Amino acid sequence: MQFEISPIQLVTICAVINGFVFAFLLFEKKENRRANRFLSLMIFSMCLTFTPYMLDPSIWNKFRWLAWMPFSLSYWIGPAFYFYVRTLTHPSRPLTKKWLWHFSPIVLNYLHSTYHAYVKDSNPWPWFHHFAEILEYVAILSILTYMIVSYRAIAKYQKSLLDSVSNTDQIDLLWIRRLILIIIASFGVILILLVISRGHFGMDTFHQWDFYRSIVLLIYAAILYWVSISGFQQAQTLNLAIEENPQGAKDGNELSIVVTRLQECIADGFLYRNPELSLTDLSKFSGISQRAISDAIHQELGKNYYQFINEYRVEEMKMKLLDNSLNHFKIFSLAIDSGFNSKASFNRVFKTYTGHTPKEFKSQNS
């Protein structure tokens, strides 16, 4: 039996091979080990789910035993990604056995294939056949649901991040938020194409969707490539651990005292010049609990920790830009000395606080 491979099939086969390789690499990666193993499971599930769609229908007709192979794991894609996000943003939070139920719908993946393997070439229960096919589409709805939940978890983490760090360049998970939006859009398109290709929600034959399958394969291949490569290149995240029951500030006077102590500690020691200064670091330097610091900054100043520290950096940069004796230094060099660690974040933060770029501020105030 001769098999012909189309260019689209070749692209998708390469995507699957690439996915399996990165799934293995992520499984063995030491950084963010537990989170990466969930991402590895997601990619592995995508690769296996992808495999049947690459094969020509004639192969399935000739080798009926393939229906018993554990190819489709589409009901694991969503949960695996959700727990990847969960463990990436909260690495110390335990995962209990009760969370395993998220992976239990995997049985729905095999109703259709088991039915075909059992009845061979006949179709004694057409209603059950169509119902099993619809359940395969429901897997996409499951993926979309978990992506939405994951997006909300990332947004919550990003907000918490601003209360714990003074620089987010190395631990910003914006790439995951973009990836989630692309996955939602892509799987939404895939679901629409699958429904259209089958006509009347699955009542047409499998062989009538070759054109749509080609589009689905290309979209799926692009997602698989992006998830694999971007996931492997991910940055280290920060475990946001705030003391649960500290003896922090309770009233206005105590809050004011804490703020004064913080301002003296930061200004006298030029702590803001450390680009990696975190809430934990400031707590150690000042001897004030993290919760007390956070409460004082929020309630007394109406800011988050990120804004509180970067205001010091911006104020120092404003003075340096107006100091003519420093004109021979590059602006970015002065920014580095003030606690910024990237040109992009410096320009963004400076304009947020002053309403002008550094060059505009210097020219208008010289």
C-alpha positions as CSV (number, residue, x, y, z in Angstrom):
1,M,0.0,0.0,0.0
2,Q,1.5,3.3,-1.1
3,F,1.0,6.5,0.9
4,E,1.2,10.0,-0.5
5,I,2.1,12.9,1.8
6,S,0.8,16.3,1.0
7,P,2.8,19.5,1.8
8,I,0.3,20.3,4.6
9,Q,0.7,16.8,6.0
10,L,4.4,17.2,6.0
11,V,4.2,20.5,7.9
12,T,1.9,19.0,10.5
13,I,4.1,15.9,10.8
14,C,7.1,18.2,11.5
15,A,5.0,20.1,14.0
16,V,4.2,16.9,15.9
17,I,7.8,15.7,15.9
18,N,8.8,19.1,17.2
19,G,6.1,18.9,19.8
20,F,7.3,15.5,21.1
21,V,10.9,16.8,21.3
22,F,9.9,19.9,23.3
23,A,7.6,17.9,25.5
24,F,10.5,15.7,26.5
25,L,12.8,18.7,27.0
26,L,10.2,20.5,29.2
27,F,9.6,17.3,31.2
28,E,13.4,17.2,32.0
29,K,13.8,21.0,32.5
30,K,14.9,21.8,36.1
31,E,13.6,25.4,36.2
32,N,9.9,25.5,37.2
33,R,10.0,21.7,37.2
34,R,6.5,21.0,38.3
35,A,4.9,23.6,36.1
36,N,6.9,22.5,33.1
37,R,5.7,18.9,33.5
38,F,2.1,20.1,33.2
39,L,3.1,22.0,30.0
40,S,4.9,18.9,28.8
41,L,1.6,16.9,29.3
42,M,-0.3,19.6,27.4
43,I,2.0,19.5,24.4
44,F,2.2,15.7,24.5
45,S,-1.7,15.6,24.5
46,M,-1.8,18.0,21.6
47,C,0.6,15.9,19.6
48,L,-1.3,12.7,20.1
49,T,-4.7,14.4,19.5
50,F,-3.2,15.8,16.3
51,T,-1.9,12.5,14.9
52,P,-5.3,11.0,13.7
53,Y,-6.0,14.1,11.7
54,M,-2.7,13.8,9.8
55,L,-3.5,10.3,8.6
56,D,-5.3,9.6,5.4
57,P,-8.8,8.1,5.9
58,S,-7.8,5.1,3.9
59,I,-5.3,4.2,6.6
60,W,-8.1,4.0,9.2
61,N,-10.2,1.9,6.9
62,K,-7.4,-0.6,6.3
63,F,-6.0,-0.8,9.8
64,R,-9.1,-0.8,12.0
65,W,-7.1,-1.7,15.1
66,L,-5.8,1.9,15.1
67,A,-9.1,2.9,16.7
68,W,-7.9,1.2,19.9
69,M,-4.7,3.3,20.1
70,P,-4.7,6.1,22.7
71,F,-4.4,8.9,20.2
72,S,-6.9,11.5,21.2
73,L,-6.2,13.3,24.5
74,S,-8.1,16.5,23.7
75,Y,-9.8,16.5,27.1
76,W,-6.4,16.7,28.8
77,I,-5.2,19.8,26.9
78,G,-7.3,22.3,28.9
79,P,-6.7,20.9,32.4
80,A,-2.9,20.4,31.7
81,F,-2.6,24.1,30.7
82,Y,-4.6,25.3,33.6
83,F,-2.4,23.4,36.1
84,Y,0.6,24.7,34.3
85,V,-0.5,28.3,34.9
86,R,-1.5,27.4,38.5
87,T,1.8,25.9,39.4
88,L,3.8,28.5,37.5
89,T,2.2,31.4,39.4
90,H,2.0,29.6,42.8
91,P,4.8,27.0,42.8
92,S,4.4,26.4,46.6
93,R,0.6,25.8,46.5
94,P,-0.1,22.1,46.9
95,L,-2.0,20.1,44.4
96,T,-4.3,17.5,46.0
97,K,-5.8,14.3,44.6
98,K,-9.2,16.0,44.3
99,W,-7.9,17.9,41.4
100,L,-7.5,14.7,39.4
101,W,-11.2,14.9,38.5
102,H,-10.3,17.6,36.0
103,F,-8.6,14.8,33.9
104,S,-11.5,12.3,34.2
105,P,-13.4,13.4,31.0
106,I,-10.7,11.6,29.1
107,V,-13.1,8.6,28.8
108,L,-15.2,10.8,26.4
109,N,-12.3,10.8,24.0
110,Y,-12.6,7.1,23.3
111,L,-16.4,6.5,23.0
112,H,-16.2,7.2,19.2
113,S,-13.1,5.2,18.5
114,T,-14.2,2.3,20.7
115,Y,-17.5,2.2,19.0
116,H,-15.8,1.9,15.5
117,A,-13.4,-0.7,16.8
118,Y,-16.2,-2.8,18.3
119,V,-18.8,-2.7,15.5
120,K,-16.2,-2.9,12.7
121,D,-17.8,-1.9,9.3
122,S,-21.3,-1.8,10.5
123,N,-23.2,1.1,12.2
124,P,-26.0,-0.5,14.3
125,W,-26.5,2.6,16.5
126,P,-26.2,5.7,14.4
127,W,-27.6,7.9,17.2
128,F,-24.8,6.8,19.5
129,H,-22.2,7.3,16.7
130,H,-23.3,11.0,16.1
131,F,-23.4,11.6,19.9
132,A,-19.9,10.3,20.3
133,E,-18.7,12.6,17.5
134,I,-20.4,15.6,19.1
135,L,-18.5,14.8,22.3
136,E,-15.2,15.3,20.4
137,Y,-16.3,18.8,19.5
138,V,-17.3,19.4,23.2
139,A,-13.6,18.8,24.0
140,I,-12.8,22.1,22.2
141,L,-15.4,23.9,24.4
142,S,-13.6,22.3,27.4
143,I,-10.3,23.8,26.1
144,L,-11.8,27.2,25.6
145,T,-13.3,27.1,29.2
146,Y,-9.9,26.2,30.8
147,M,-8.2,28.9,28.7
148,I,-10.6,31.6,30.0
149,V,-10.0,30.4,33.6
150,S,-6.3,30.4,33.1
151,Y,-6.4,33.9,31.6
152,R,-8.2,35.2,34.8
153,A,-5.6,33.4,36.9
154,I,-2.7,35.1,35.0
155,A,-4.4,38.5,35.3
156,K,-4.8,38.1,39.1
157,Y,-1.1,37.0,39.3
158,Q,0.0,40.1,37.4
159,K,-1.9,42.3,39.7
160,S,-0.4,40.6,42.7
161,L,3.0,40.9,41.1
162,L,2.8,44.7,41.3
163,D,2.4,44.4,45.1
164,S,5.6,42.3,45.4
165,V,8.3,43.5,42.9
166,S,9.6,46.7,41.6
167,N,10.6,45.4,38.2
168,T,8.6,42.9,36.1
169,D,10.8,42.6,33.1
170,Q,12.1,39.1,33.9
171,I,8.9,37.6,35.3
172,D,6.2,39.2,33.2
173,L,3.8,36.6,31.9
174,L,2.4,38.8,29.2
175,W,3.4,36.1,26.6
176,I,1.1,33.6,28.3
177,R,-1.8,36.0,28.1
178,R,-1.2,36.6,24.4
179,L,-0.8,32.8,23.9
180,I,-4.1,32.2,25.7
181,L,-5.9,34.7,23.5
182,I,-4.4,33.2,20.3
183,I,-5.4,29.6,21.5
184,I,-9.0,30.8,22.2
185,A,-9.2,32.4,18.8
186,S,-7.6,29.5,17.0
187,F,-9.7,26.8,18.7
188,G,-12.8,28.9,18.2
189,V,-12.1,28.9,14.4
190,I,-11.3,25.2,14.5
191,L,-14.6,24.4,16.1
192,I,-16.5,26.5,13.6
193,L,-14.7,24.8,10.7
194,L,-15.4,21.3,12.1
195,V,-19.0,22.1,12.5
196,I,-19.3,23.5,9.0
197,S,-17.3,20.6,7.5
198,R,-19.6,18.0,9.0
199,G,-22.8,19.9,8.1
200,H,-25.8,19.8,10.5
201,F,-23.7,19.0,13.5
202,G,-22.0,15.9,12.3
203,M,-24.7,14.3,10.1
204,D,-22.4,14.2,7.0
205,T,-19.7,11.7,6.3
206,F,-16.1,12.1,7.5
207,H,-14.7,12.2,4.0
208,Q,-16.4,15.5,3.1
209,W,-14.2,17.8,5.1
210,D,-10.7,17.5,3.4
211,F,-10.5,21.2,2.6
212,Y,-11.5,22.2,6.1
213,R,-9.1,19.7,7.6
214,S,-6.2,21.3,5.8
215,I,-7.0,24.7,7.4
216,V,-7.5,23.0,10.8
217,L,-4.1,21.2,10.5
218,L,-2.3,24.4,9.6
219,I,-3.8,26.3,12.5
220,Y,-3.2,23.5,14.9
221,A,0.4,23.2,13.7
222,A,1.0,26.9,14.3
223,I,-0.3,26.6,17.9
224,L,1.8,23.5,18.6
225,Y,5.0,25.3,17.4
226,W,4.3,28.4,19.4
227,V,3.3,26.6,22.6
228,S,6.4,24.3,22.4
229,I,9.0,27.0,21.7
230,S,7.5,29.8,23.9
231,G,7.0,27.4,26.8
232,F,10.5,26.2,26.7
233,Q,11.9,29.8,26.7
234,Q,9.7,30.9,29.6
235,A,11.1,33.1,32.3
236,Q,11.3,32.2,36.0
237,T,8.3,33.4,38.0
238,L,8.1,34.7,41.5
239,N,6.4,32.8,44.4
240,L,4.2,35.5,45.9
241,A,4.3,34.6,49.6
242,I,2.8,37.1,51.9
243,E,2.8,36.5,55.7
244,E,-0.7,35.2,56.7
245,N,-1.0,36.5,60.2
246,P,1.6,39.3,60.8
247,Q,1.4,42.0,63.5
248,G,1.0,44.8,60.9
249,A,-0.3,48.3,61.1
250,K,-4.0,48.6,62.0
251,D,-4.9,52.3,62.3
252,G,-4.0,55.5,60.6
253,N,-1.2,56.5,63.0
254,E,0.5,53.1,62.7
255,L,0.2,53.2,58.9
256,S,1.8,56.7,58.9
257,I,4.6,55.5,61.1
258,V,5.3,52.5,58.8
259,V,5.4,54.8,55.7
260,T,7.8,57.1,57.4
261,R,10.1,54.3,58.4
262,L,10.0,52.9,54.9
263,Q,10.8,56.2,53.3
264,E,13.7,56.8,55.6
265,C,15.1,53.3,55.0
266,I,14.7,53.5,51.2
267,A,16.1,57.1,50.8
268,D,19.0,56.7,53.3
269,G,20.1,53.4,51.8
270,F,19.3,54.2,48.2
271,L,17.5,50.8,48.2
272,Y,15.6,51.6,45.0
273,R,18.8,51.5,43.0
274,N,18.6,47.8,43.3
275,P,16.6,46.8,40.2
276,E,15.6,43.5,41.8
277,L,14.3,45.0,45.0
278,S,11.3,43.0,46.1
279,L,8.8,43.3,48.9
280,T,10.6,40.5,50.6
281,D,13.9,42.3,50.3
282,L,12.4,45.6,51.7
283,S,10.9,43.7,54.6
284,K,14.3,42.3,55.5
285,F,16.0,45.7,55.3
286,S,13.4,47.6,57.2
287,G,12.5,44.9,59.8
288,I,8.8,45.5,58.9
289,S,6.5,42.6,57.9
290,Q,5.5,42.2,54.3
291,R,1.8,42.6,55.2
292,A,2.4,45.7,57.2
293,I,4.4,47.3,54.3
294,S,1.7,46.3,51.8
295,D,-1.1,47.6,53.9
296,A,0.7,50.9,54.6
297,I,1.5,51.5,50.9
298,H,-2.0,50.7,49.8
299,Q,-4.0,52.4,52.6
300,E,-1.8,55.4,53.4
301,L,-0.5,56.2,50.0
302,G,-3.0,54.6,47.7
303,K,-0.4,52.9,45.6
304,N,1.0,49.4,45.0
305,Y,4.6,48.4,45.8
306,Y,5.7,48.7,42.1
307,Q,4.6,52.3,42.0
308,F,6.0,53.1,45.4
309,I,9.6,52.1,44.5
310,N,9.6,53.3,40.9
311,E,8.6,56.8,42.0
312,Y,12.0,57.0,43.8
313,R,13.7,55.9,40.6
314,V,11.9,58.5,38.5
315,E,12.6,61.3,40.9
316,E,16.3,60.5,40.9
317,M,16.3,60.4,37.1
318,K,14.5,63.8,36.9
319,M,17.3,65.3,39.0
320,K,20.0,63.7,36.9
321,L,18.5,64.8,33.6
322,L,18.5,68.4,34.9
323,D,22.1,68.2,36.2
324,N,24.3,69.7,33.5
325,S,27.4,68.1,34.9
326,L,26.0,64.7,33.9
327,N,25.3,65.6,30.2
328,H,28.2,63.6,29.0
329,F,26.5,60.4,30.3
330,K,24.0,58.5,28.2
331,I,20.4,58.7,29.5
332,F,20.1,54.9,29.7
333,S,23.4,54.7,31.8
334,L,21.9,57.1,34.3
335,A,18.7,55.0,34.3
336,I,20.6,51.9,35.1
337,D,22.3,53.7,38.1
338,S,18.8,54.8,39.3
339,G,17.5,51.2,39.5
340,F,16.0,50.5,36.0
341,N,17.2,47.4,34.3
342,S,15.9,47.8,30.7
343,K,15.4,50.7,28.3
344,A,11.9,49.7,27.5
345,S,10.7,49.6,31.1
346,F,12.5,52.9,31.9
347,N,10.9,54.8,29.1
348,R,7.5,53.3,29.9
349,V,7.7,54.0,33.6
350,F,9.2,57.5,33.2
351,K,6.5,58.6,30.8
352,T,3.8,57.2,33.0
353,Y,4.9,59.4,35.9
354,T,5.9,62.5,34.0
355,G,3.8,62.5,30.9
356,H,7.0,62.9,28.8
357,T,9.8,60.8,27.4
358,P,13.2,61.4,29.1
359,K,14.5,63.5,26.2
360,E,11.3,65.6,26.1
361,F,11.5,66.2,29.9
362,K,15.2,67.3,29.6
363,S,14.6,69.6,26.7
364,Q,11.5,71.3,28.3
365,N,13.2,71.8,31.7
366,S,16.7,72.8,30.6
